Amino acid sequence: MRKFIHKVKQRLEDPSEHGSQGVVVVGAPSVEPPAHWVSFPSEQDWFRYRKQRGVNLGSWFVLERWISDSPFRSAAGSGQSDLDVAKGSGAKEILEHHWDTWIVDTDWEWLAEKGINTVRIPIGYYHICGVDPSVLDGTDFANLGHIFAGAWSRVTSALARAHRSGIAVLFDLHAAPGKQNADAHSGTSASPAFFTHPENMTHTVRVLAAFVVHMTAFARSHDPPLPNLVGIELLNEPQPGSANDALKAWYREAFRAVRAIDPDLPLYISDAWRTDDYAGFIKTADTPFVVLDHHLYRCFTSEDTTMPAAEHARRLRDGGEGTPQLFARVAGELEGVGGALVIGEWSAALNPGSLHGASDERQEKRAYVEAQLQLYEQHCAGWFFWTYKKEHPGDTGWSFREAVDAGVFPSDFARRGTTPGQRGGASDGRRDSAKERALGEHVGYWQQFPGNYEHWRFADGFTGGWNDAYLFSTLAAPGAYAQEIGFVGPWKKRRVREHVQEKGSNSVWEFEHGFSQGLRAGRADLAAPQ
């Protein structure tokens, strides 16, 4: 990764790469972008705005017995949660051994080799106590700081180890004080009390603030500084029930607390399986770069169990069905306000009833996976398979490693790309031709409606969008997996703000329309056969 970073810095800093004006669009069309674009991209921009193709590192810090049962061998109580493990015998040694062996360097290398560029890491609030013991005050883990004190160094090490392999990290608060849902993966085997005891909600905001303060400080102070922290998910799978308004109020409070520490850190929120509702919430939240996380599984309900695998796949491929319509609608709404949609959890798992009578279960599962990938790639800024691996082999539905090795998960989900330089010098001509066509259509349409227009803004936007598409691809090393802008809404809003600062706000919508069309055209040009 350090060689990659050095190469990127050479491209950004060497005047011979971008002419006397300092243009950073390496190998892209030879036009000069606006002066304020010269500073982009930073490594952090590249990690945060690119499309995420990822996995969850489940049962690393927040344990789940069905994934890895050996840490539960001496657990107390029902033996299903982190608290049960912590109250059992030999807990400190058991946990630290598991943290040190569940994910090792060869795992990071394998993930990068397969094309995974981001991981989602579930953590509990108690994993932060090594850097801030106060997070345990008044909680179920209050007297267990000595058990979890060693977790923080492992959590921060995960960010550094991921960076060495070019992998970004999204941290996810999977277990909050009081427990935000009824599942054991929320920290305890007790009933949830997150919403019924407001002090838990208040304390969770303090937990998030502590995490962001210390994680961002670690990333800045590391040598070299770590740019691959791409966000924090504020709360995993909350189940608010009748407290839906309370959850929204809590999200707003958490936004304010985290933004006061880091105004630019992307914030991810769960949709609580009320996707339209929380898309509407983001539209009114008035804070930048908020991402809506939806989890999609098709193996738990009675309808799921009786539906054949082929029908599950068909319903995800057919744009007229409910889920594709939902994703198209929500993704479009969020892009318009500078947000985005991701699928934070999904799998290849199907209920045995869905596979009953299947002549080839592997092919049925693969078709189901491919249908999901097609849907997510079309509408979402990213996706994260649940989960990376399981302790015991043989589960191609839930283990990414098993699914890849068995051919259930297609090996070509991430394509190796050609760099802009490899596409030849005709790219500037293609861009100019595409821009003139798009500008002609734009002007022709608005001629029907008399008014004061500034169509040059559309042209500027088109050029900028095309150049940005090329620029993201440029930063991938030759022969590496292709990368592209995934978080189009947040990135577009950023470019619009820069345009307004330089050129004023008259007819800024024309710039935005042009940018969208230029970005799409540039991405299509990069993907086209040479």
Sequence and secondary structure as in RCSB ss.txt:
>XXXX:A:sequence
MRKFIHKVKQRLEDPSEHGSQGVVVVGAPSVEPPAHWVSFPSEQDWFRYRKQRGVNLGSWFVLERWISDSPFRSA
AGSGQSDLDVAKGSGAKEILEHHWDTWIVDTDWEWLAEKGINTVRIPIGYYHICGVDPSVLDGTDFANLGHIFAG
AWSRVTSALARAHRSGIAVLFDLHAAPGKQNADAHSGTSASPAFFTHPENMTHTVRVLAAFVVHMTAFARSHDPP
LPNLVGIELLNEPQPGSANDALKAWYREAFRAVRAIDPDLPLYISDAWRTDDYAGFIKTADTPFVVLDHHLYRCF
TSEDTTMPAAEHARRLRDGGEGTPQLFARVAGELEGVGGALVIGEWSAALNPGSLHGASDERQEKRAYVEAQLQL
YEQHCAGWFFWTYKKEHPGDTGWSFREAVDAGVFPSDFARRGTTPGQRGGASDGRRDSAKERALGEHVGYWQQFP
GNYEHWRFADGFTGGWNDAYLFSTLAAPGAYAQEIGFVGPWKKRRVREHVQEKGSNSVWEFEHGFSQGLRAGRAD
LAAPQ
>XXXX:A:secstr
 HHHHHHHHHHHH HHHHTTTT   TTS S    GGGTT   HHHHHHHB EEEEE TTSSS  TTT  GGGTT 
 TTS SHHHHHTSTTHHHHHHHHHHHHS HHHHHHHHHHT  EEEEEEEGGGGTTT GGGGTTSTTTT HHHHTT
HHHHHHHHHHHHHHTT EEEEEEEE TT SSSSGGGS SS   TTTSHHHHHHHHHHHHHHHHHHHHHHHHSSS 
   EEEEES SS   GGGHHHHHHHHHHHHHHHHHH TTS EEEE TT HHHHHHHHHHH  SSEEEEEE   SS
SHHHHHS HHHHHHHHH TTSHHHHHHHHHHHHHHHTT EEEEEEE S   GGGGTT S HHHHHHHHHHHHHHH
HHHH SEEEES S  SSS  TTT HHHHHHHTSS TTSS B   GGGG TTHHHHHHHHHHHHHHHHHHHHTTS 
S   HHHHHHHHHHHHHHHHHHHHTS TTSB   B  HHHHHHHHHHHHHHHH STTHHHHHHHHHHHHHHHHHH
HHS  
